[in-house]
């Protein structure tokens, strides 16, 4: 029995989005809607709710983002982040915690202008800012080493007027753009983001977002494209049955890693084909994922609205 969407959203807000997620918790929910219009409505309503709870809302569609590799998911998330705003917020906090004031909050400035506004020698200010960055970033064990080095470099470029090339190289590295690792190596970044380190990078990103004053991420992944035969796809990405299983494995990893992701709510949006008897694409064909979202005990009077997988109307 399907659950009214309004009732389910109220529960998500009360139990997760309003306090649990902003306090550093995490959760994963699969949401099945009857048709395309209802799925779009779920996405729209979740977006409004997430923003009302001051979460960073990110929507990913498997029609435009290949989900079969975890690093592709990280890159899609990274492309949705306003890195300049995060860096600006964190740099202002570092400067204030170092005992200085930021003359024009929210706006970029150089070290020379900042030092003049605080009537202190630029060299002394740089030393004290670097000490605070070391304490708050370099010594933060919740950040992977390459991610830590990248964020320190972004903070440094924010105070310089001639290092935008390094900033662009770091953003390319974070967002999976081809090449540019050579330029990013000047920030002591050792490897591209791939299968081996994508999970650590996602954990670091969630922590960094909160460190910079954010409350958390509401990530919506529309997986309807996975359930369509390649012959029925007119544009965007098409998935073979084998690729669909790879995508389910990525979702399985996300569920298992959710406890390590601070302030993270994942909503996987699907239609009834997810539970169909398709021998190649349905959830029934990937037991490792199904066992993590399927209720062993299902009450006769209706579905559990707090279950990992729900159908809404």
Secondary structure, DSSP 8 states (H G I E B T S, - for coil): --B-HHHHHHHHIIIIITTTTTTT-EEEEEEEESSHHHHHHHHHHHHHHHHHTT-EEEEEETTTS--SSHHHHHHHHHHTS-HHHHHHHHHHHHHHHTT---SSTTS---HHHHHHHTTS-HHHHHHHHHHHHIIIIIT-TTS-HHHHHHHHHHHHHHT-SS-HHHHHHHHHHHHT-SS-HHHHGGGT--S---TTTHHHHHHHHHHHHHHTT---EEEEEE-GGGGS-GGG--SS----HHHHHHHHHHHHHHHHHGGGSTTEEEEEEEEGGGGS--TTTSGGG-HHHHHHH--SS--TT---TTSSEEEE-
